[in-house]
Amino acid sequence: MSAFTETAFLKKLAELNSSQQSIQTLSLWLIHHRKHHASIVKTWLRELHGVPEPKKLTFMYLANDVIQNSKKKGPEYGKEYMNALPKAFTHIGETCSTEKLFGSLGRILNIWEERGVYDAKIIDDYRTRLNSKKGLGTTSATAGDEKRETKRKHEENKHRSKKTRPSPSRLEEKTSSSNVLEHNGDGDDSPYVPLGEPPEPEDLIKALISIENSASSDAVVRERIANLPPEISEVSCLSKLEDKEAAQNLAKQVNEAVELLNDYNSRLAAEMEERTKLAVMLRDFQAEQKELLAQAEKRLEESKKKKEKVLAVQKEIRDHLSNLPDLTQLPDVTGGLAPLPSAGDLFSIH
């Protein structure tokens, strides 16, 4: 990623829009440069005061994404934003008026409270600052209505996602680690489940190697299952039993086969869960690589344009030099005159 400078950050903030991709791309860049968290949050708060009302909401979406997605990397952003957010909510509460903005920020606060991003008392303080101008404060009715609405929409999204893909508990826990707000087609803002934090390459490699040694690739066990005698699965074989000893031997074979199959099925179930997790890791890793590739292509394009400008200047300089007169071909204009006196001649004392 490109190096951090305040100028670069200001440029990225100016280019930031409310789309999910724009917010997540800048969030990823900020998390990568988290050692500059103090300067980043200070600049974010300063610029928040100067942007139009719709973009203030985008700034808050960005802060939300950074706060929640940076938790695994370290607590720096969470602590730094905790000190800056009171001023941010106070500013928005005193200068803004649209219901859409207040409703969206109210849902962010509810999500933070549900997930324990900040302490409930801190979030109540944010809510009071946000609603101070409207005189709403932190009334339980208003806060409760917002929470119920957020929960309702979250359950609706969750229900829709279940229809299109499996959602094991661990997968939900991972993909629900952060939450920003996305514009729906009807103009409403509702929570969505964003991409999770991209895995480290080493973790991804370990997961891939683990899948290679999974149950479905265990040739030994698969061969044992394939070679199980037909007597243990065919009911018609029971009529062929001649004595008690034969029945006991068959019962022993059946019990051993059941134990083998139960163990193998458990391993297959675990493998399916691991493959689901791996699919999520690959999706997140691919998304990060696409973002990095897009940034690299953009920097490459900028470098090409700079190179073209440099080559154009070099050509101009060469053309200018080639048009200069050759001093060696100029006629002698001294006319045999005596040379000018040197500095020593001028200041020498006779």
Solvent accessible surface area in square Angstrom, and as a share of the most:
residue,aa,sasa,rsa
1,M,71,0.32
2,S,35,0.22
3,A,79,0.62
4,F,29,0.12
5,T,70,0.41
6,E,73,0.33
7,T,107,0.62
8,A,29,0.23
9,F,0,0.00
10,L,61,0.30
11,K,107,0.45
12,K,55,0.23
13,L,5,0.03
14,A,77,0.59
15,E,88,0.40
16,L,11,0.05
17,N,79,0.41
18,S,39,0.25
19,S,54,0.35
20,Q,49,0.22
21,Q,125,0.56
22,S,24,0.16
23,I,1,0.00
24,Q,21,0.09
25,T,33,0.19
26,L,10,0.05
27,S,1,0.01
28,L,26,0.13
29,W,2,0.01
30,L,1,0.00
31,I,14,0.07
32,H,101,0.45
33,H,18,0.08
34,R,75,0.27
35,K,162,0.69
36,H,61,0.27
37,H,45,0.20
38,A,53,0.41
39,S,45,0.29
40,I,0,0.00
41,V,3,0.02
42,K,146,0.62
43,T,3,0.02
44,W,0,0.00
45,L,25,0.12
46,R,114,0.42
47,E,52,0.23
48,L,0,0.00
49,H,87,0.39
50,G,69,0.66
51,V,25,0.15
52,P,92,0.58
53,E,40,0.18
54,P,105,0.66
55,K,42,0.18
56,K,11,0.05
57,L,11,0.06
58,T,7,0.04
59,F,2,0.01
60,M,2,0.01
61,Y,1,0.00
62,L,0,0.00
63,A,0,0.00
64,N,0,0.00
65,D,1,0.01
66,V,0,0.00
67,I,3,0.01
68,Q,5,0.02
69,N,18,0.09
70,S,2,0.01
71,K,103,0.44
72,K,146,0.62
73,K,72,0.31
74,G,13,0.13
75,P,83,0.52
76,E,54,0.24
77,Y,1,0.00
78,G,19,0.18
79,K,125,0.53
80,E,47,0.21
81,Y,0,0.00
82,M,66,0.30
83,N,103,0.53
84,A,8,0.07
85,L,0,0.00
86,P,26,0.17
87,K,127,0.54
88,A,0,0.00
89,F,0,0.00
90,T,36,0.21
91,H,23,0.10
92,I,0,0.00
93,G,0,0.00
94,E,102,0.46
95,T,79,0.46
96,C,4,0.02
97,S,84,0.54
98,T,66,0.39
99,E,122,0.55
100,K,107,0.45
101,L,5,0.03
102,F,9,0.04
103,G,24,0.23
104,S,0,0.00
105,L,0,0.00
106,G,2,0.02
107,R,32,0.12
108,I,3,0.01
109,L,0,0.00
110,N,0,0.00
111,I,6,0.03
112,W,1,0.00
113,E,44,0.20
114,E,102,0.46
115,R,74,0.27
116,G,56,0.54
117,V,22,0.13
118,Y,19,0.07
119,D,82,0.43
120,A,49,0.38
121,K,166,0.70
122,I,52,0.26
123,I,0,0.00
124,D,57,0.30
125,D,56,0.29
126,Y,1,0.00
127,R,6,0.02
128,T,58,0.34
129,R,89,0.33
130,L,2,0.01
131,N,7,0.04
132,S,62,0.40
133,K,128,0.54
134,K,74,0.31
135,G,65,0.62
136,L,63,0.31
137,G,22,0.21
138,T,55,0.32
139,T,70,0.41
140,S,99,0.64
141,A,70,0.54
142,T,38,0.22
143,A,11,0.09
144,G,17,0.16
145,D,79,0.41
146,E,39,0.18
147,K,68,0.29
148,R,152,0.55
149,E,59,0.27
150,T,2,0.01
151,K,126,0.53
152,R,113,0.41
153,K,23,0.10
154,H,53,0.24
155,E,81,0.36
156,E,71,0.32
157,N,30,0.15
158,K,68,0.29
159,H,104,0.46
160,R,133,0.49
161,S,27,0.17
162,K,111,0.47
163,K,149,0.63
164,T,114,0.66
165,R,89,0.33
166,P,96,0.61
167,S,28,0.18
168,P,44,0.27
169,S,89,0.57
170,R,132,0.48
171,L,11,0.05
172,E,49,0.22
173,E,134,0.60
174,K,50,0.21
175,T,4,0.02
176,S,29,0.19
177,S,35,0.23
178,S,1,0.01
179,N,5,0.03
180,V,1,0.01
181,L,3,0.01
182,E,61,0.27
183,H,74,0.33
184,N,62,0.32
185,G,92,0.88
186,D,119,0.62
187,G,48,0.46
188,D,52,0.27
189,D,3,0.01
190,S,11,0.07
191,P,2,0.01
192,Y,30,0.11
193,V,60,0.34
194,P,4,0.02
195,L,50,0.25
196,G,7,0.07
197,E,28,0.12
198,P,30,0.19
199,P,19,0.12
200,E,81,0.36
201,P,66,0.42
202,E,106,0.48
203,D,67,0.35
204,L,13,0.06
205,I,98,0.50
206,K,137,0.58
207,A,24,0.18
208,L,74,0.37
209,I,92,0.46
210,S,62,0.40
211,I,21,0.11
212,E,122,0.55
213,N,117,0.60
214,S,14,0.09
215,A,4,0.03
216,S,44,0.28
217,S,65,0.42
218,D,34,0.18
219,A,73,0.56
220,V,105,0.61
221,V,20,0.11
222,R,123,0.45
223,E,108,0.49
224,R,137,0.50
225,I,44,0.22
226,A,83,0.64
227,N,103,0.53
228,L,52,0.26
229,P,45,0.28
230,P,78,0.49
231,E,77,0.34
232,I,34,0.17
233,S,90,0.58
234,E,85,0.38
235,V,121,0.69
236,S,76,0.49
237,C,17,0.10
238,L,99,0.49
239,S,102,0.66
240,K,149,0.63
241,L,63,0.31
242,E,164,0.73
243,D,82,0.43
244,K,151,0.64
245,E,117,0.53
246,A,35,0.27
247,A,38,0.30
248,Q,101,0.45
249,N,81,0.42
250,L,17,0.08
251,A,51,0.39
252,K,128,0.54
253,Q,81,0.36
254,V,49,0.28
255,N,99,0.51
256,E,97,0.43
257,A,5,0.04
258,V,72,0.41
259,E,124,0.56
260,L,21,0.11
261,L,64,0.32
262,N,86,0.44
263,D,80,0.41
264,Y,17,0.06
265,N,84,0.43
266,S,72,0.46
267,R,78,0.28
268,L,56,0.28
269,A,64,0.49
270,A,54,0.42
271,E,11,0.05
272,M,124,0.55
273,E,56,0.25
274,E,69,0.31
275,R,98,0.36
276,T,27,0.16
277,K,63,0.27
278,L,15,0.08
279,A,59,0.46
280,V,11,0.06
281,M,32,0.14
282,L,75,0.37
283,R,90,0.33
284,D,2,0.01
285,F,45,0.19
286,Q,102,0.45
287,A,20,0.15
288,E,31,0.14
289,Q,74,0.33
290,K,124,0.53
291,E,26,0.12
292,L,46,0.23
293,L,104,0.52
294,A,52,0.40
295,Q,24,0.11
296,A,40,0.31
297,E,96,0.43
298,K,103,0.44
299,R,94,0.34
300,L,100,0.50
301,E,87,0.39
302,E,65,0.29
303,S,61,0.40
304,K,101,0.43
305,K,113,0.48
306,K,135,0.57
307,K,128,0.54
308,E,114,0.51
309,K,142,0.60
310,V,81,0.46
311,L,87,0.43
312,A,51,0.39
313,V,80,0.46
314,Q,78,0.35
315,K,118,0.50
316,E,119,0.53
317,I,91,0.46
318,R,142,0.52
319,D,64,0.33
320,H,115,0.51
321,L,105,0.52
322,S,88,0.57
323,N,124,0.63
324,L,92,0.46
325,P,93,0.58
326,D,81,0.42
327,L,136,0.68
328,T,114,0.66
329,Q,141,0.63
330,L,101,0.50
331,P,105,0.66
332,D,116,0.60
333,V,130,0.75
334,T,75,0.44
335,G,67,0.64
336,G,76,0.73
337,L,141,0.70
338,A,89,0.69
339,P,126,0.79
340,L,165,0.82
341,P,77,0.48
342,S,62,0.40
343,A,70,0.54
344,G,51,0.49
345,D,88,0.46
346,L,119,0.59
347,F,162,0.67
348,S,55,0.36
349,I,173,0.88
350,H,209,0.93
